[in-house]
Amino acid sequence: MLNVNRALGGASLLLLLAVADAHASSRGNADRGHAFARNNCSRCHAVEAHQLQSPAPEAPPFATLSRYRPLDDLAKSLSHAIMVGHAKYPMPVFQLGRPEIADLIAYLKTIQEPAPASPAVSAP
């Protein structure tokens, strides 16, 4: 009976560690995401914080992406755009796994700029 309890305890610990590791990797690493963006995206996109004009006018600056959709919702469309490319714009095709996409999104979350304030409309 003692061996069964030890085996169950060990299995529980391994499961807990696996879940913790999966959770940590799903958050991503912003430094790795920044390195990927600099090395692979900066030819067309503005990838640095506070850089609001992309080298290619049709490529949105990374610091403004959250103005168009929540970044957490970006993972699916980002993985599709990177793996398939764009029909309208020439974009290199990359094969990224979930950890790399999580890294890129973690980086994007660190550089988002708020939308510019709308001018106040005065009442007539």
Phi, psi and omega in degrees: 000322180297320179294324178295316179297318178296317180297316178294320178296317178296318179296320178297318179296316178297319178297316179299315179296321179295318179294317179297319180294318179296320179295316180297318181288334179288338178283331178082168181239113185298324180295317177294321178297320178296316179299317178298313182299314179300316185282335189237343188241342190288347177296328181246321185261147166284117187249352182268155176300141177067007175266106190252006177231121181279151175302323176259118186304330182278352182266119182293141174296139182298330183288351181246005185299328182288350175289338185259331178193154177299137183298327179295335177276352185283339186304313183292311181291327178295315180296324179292313182297320182287320185280335183251331184090182179249141175284323186280323183237142177289118179224131179299151179262129178240150172253099180250141174270176179303319180298320180291321177295319177299321177298314181296317179293322176301318177295313181304322180296335182277347187241006185294135177260139176292154177295147178298145179293139177286144178297140180293137178260123180274147178286144180291000000 
